[in-house]
Amino acid sequence: MTDAPIDRTRLPIADPAFKGTANRTLAGSAPDWGLIGHVTPPEGAPNVLLVLVDDAGFGQPSTFGGPISTPGMSRMAEEGVRYNRFHVTALCSPTRAALLTGRNHHAVGFGSIGELSSGFPGYTAFVPEDSAPFPKMLQMNGYSTAAFGKWHLTPDGQQGAAGPFGRWPNGWGFDYFWGFLGGESGQWDPVITENNKTIGVPQSKDGKKYYFPDDMADKTIGWLHDVRAQDAGKPWFVYFSTGCAHAPHHVPEEWAAKYKGKFDSGWDAYREQTFERQKRLGVIPADAKLTPRNEAFPAWDSLASDQKALYARQMEVYAGYCENADWNVGRVIAAVEDMGELDNTLVIYIFGDNGASMEGAITGSFNELTMQNGIPLTPEQQLALIQQYGGLDVWGSDLVAPHYAAAWAWAGNCPFQWGKQVASHLGGTRQGMVIRYPRLITDAGGLRSQFTHCIDIGPTILELAGLPEPTHVNGIAQTPMHGTSFLHTFAGPDAEERHTQQYFEIAGYRAMYKDGWWLAQSIPRIPWDLTPETMARFAPGVWQPDDDPVELYYLPDDFTQADDIAAQHPEKVRELRELFWAEAEKYKVLPLLGSLSFYFGLLPPIPAQTTYTYYGDVQNIASGMIPRIYNHSYAISADLVIPEGGAEGVIVAEADHLGGFSLFVEGGKLRHTYSMMGVLVYRQESDTPLPTGEVNVRLEFHADAPKPATGGDVRLFANAKEIGKGRMDFTVPLRFSGYAGMDIGRDNGGVVDRNYADRAPYAFTGTIRRVVFDIKPHLSAADENTLHESAHHGHVAHGISA
């Protein structure tokens, strides 16, 4: 198919008309070989490698002056250019939606993360059909496209075999996807999705422990080789989205060991040292000021020695985690170079999607979901729990699911204030970005300081590929992209700044940028605080957004937002505040706190389904899709066939030993293990062995009351006869895991009960005909409504952290 006559403004591109001759016979007939061709991009369209690191800060990679070694990124900077004024949205899913669609995140339904879908247009978590992602545009114009790693753009309730798959990566224009659908993943035991099928937890090979980041690079390189095996010249687009550095912070010990002792001086010294390196490197101006530590974060010198040891270890693991991620990016780049294609590949490397995460709260945690489940832990409690697993050396291993203390994230966002979630300040919105493309960038090692934003990436790639932004996709008229190509900045540091106006908003934190001025408005809430007392301040009719504290900065003179000049420029404050409200209306930001509307009585309908039946060997049910057993009575029954001689193994298991439950048979007896986030573990077993033949077993949990974290009594039955009982004083109020799935007939990945870890996945040796969950055995309508509201309050807490 020739390029000249193609109308690329309407996608998919129409089939060409027959230009040959077709007589009644072959005599005199002439074929048109263009009919059996395929759409190709414009001549000279480059490959594109887009790298996105998760939950990382401007002041972490060595490429931007941080203490974490990132030679892969630094190589791209030395052969390309650094951008020191590149911006994101301050939260995971919103940045990804904006990045891949080229449109503001609320305008495409992602005012918050995919787990927090609500009934307001800016918060549906459903990208409208009139806002096609740019990977789909590349795909329809003849590119091979693939995505690897973290996705986080598919709502919780749609991550199963029933779909719908238009919200999975293949539906966004990727020919191939390999990674995980949710907001986070364990790096030792990820639940992998390949294209439109969840294939589960990979197994270790050749005696080497499985590690997701290494495998992710292997799969990317393998895909590139496969593409070239078929077509030597077809351009490709790879979206390489690491699970690092999102919690849980998992990394092989040899990577963490590189940083042993390097953070013993603490986060205050980290900031000061990083700030000086940033100046020497030239990634911040020589006259920039280091912003001070907020009182929300403790001074390092105020801590006890055992606390310092705990916190230093947290950062050692995190640093090794990030260095490994960069090493794997470097492996992919090296593979492209070995193929002879690096100079024809646009490399865009973004180190962070929302600033470093402060969701570990003040102390960090051995289990990142303790905070979301409302389980505060003191440093002393954490140290005691860690000792049960072997001491601080296990931090980073598969025995824990750690997150570092919030002050490390603040330090990692140096020289800026705050971090993830806080869209009002640069700590949550400015990331280091490097671009390499020697065909247009001639000042290798240079710096670019034009204001750029993640919505500009798509327009830039389209312009470089010679592709127009389509007016129609699949017959639907398209909303023009909101981003602005910055391809012209490749030519030099003095290129004009074309993205001159941009709003920011996440969960009430908001800002308005225009022509160098930045208006910041922060809600009176620390990012990790979602307590009822705090949230009551934002109830409808109580909270008045215009009463929130206002700060004003002029960034050409104040790179770090160190000098608030709001008092000197009240007219500019009024102008930018009014502009924000206009932009908020235009781009569907309203109502503010739309993602947290569940907190204030705006609840979705109560699901009608109260029983869930699983037939046979169903595995890897997404954690957000398991039956709603939290905070009330429930029952689990299973119809089994137990052969003569008995059976062993797991009947049903959710998640792992850091939060989960398992109903299994061991030593002939029915057993139940329940982990309350690894903080408390409850076990019950039957008094007698199970009979053989066809057997119905049943677990009943009788809650003390329908309330969050309720305790209750457990009873075990076989063929309707009680065979055991026990007590659980507390239960998980929100969610067992951010990623681990539920399995029928086995316990994949990290297991719930470590006593059978050496037999994992401990598959059931009998036959399971079906497993049935009854989540409404005793609830009144009033109790159900109360629990529905409580569940969504907890769900909000989980979602914000993802």
Buried (B, 14 or more C-beta within 10 A) or exposed (E): BEEEEBEBBBBBBEEBEEEEEEEEEEEEEEEBEBEEEEBBBBEEBBBBBBBBBBBBBBBBBBBBBBBBBBBBBBBBBBBBBBBBBBBBBBBBBBBBBBBBBBBBBBBBBBBBBBBBBBEBBBBBBBBBBBBBBBBBBBBBBBBBBBBBBBBBBBBBBBBBEEEEBEBBBBBBBBBBBBBBBBBBBBBBBBBBBEBEEBEBBBEEEEEEEBBBBBBBBBBBBEBBEEBBEEEEEBBBBBBBBBBBBBBBBBBBBEBBEBBEEBBBBBBBBBBEBBBEBBBEBBBBBEEBBBBEBEEBBBEBEEBEEEBBBBBBBBBBBBBBBBBBBBBBBBBBBBBBEEBEBBEBBBBBBBBBBBBBBBBBBBBBBBBBBBBBBBBEBEBEBBBEBBEEBEEBEBBBBBBBBBBBBBBBBBBBBBBBBBBBBBBBBBBBBBBBBBBBBEEBBEEEEBBBBBBBBBBBBBBBBBBBBBBEBBEBBEEEEBBEBBBBBBBBBBEEEEBEBBBEBBBBBBBBBBBBBBEBBBBBBBBEBBBBEBEEEEBEEBEEEEBEBEEBEBBBBBBEEBBBBBBBBBEEBEEBBEBBBEBBBEBBEBBBBBBBBBBBBBBBEBBEEEEEEBEBEBEEEBBBBBBBBBBBBBBBBBBBBBBBEBEEEBBBBBBBBBBBBBBBBBBBBBEBBBBBBBBBBBBBBBBBBBEEBBBBEEBBBBBBBBBEEBBBBBBBBBBBBBEEEEBBBBEBEBBBBBBBBBBBBBBBBBBBBBBBBBBBBEBBBBBBBBBBEBBBBBBBBBBEEEBBBBBBBBBBBBBBBBBBBB
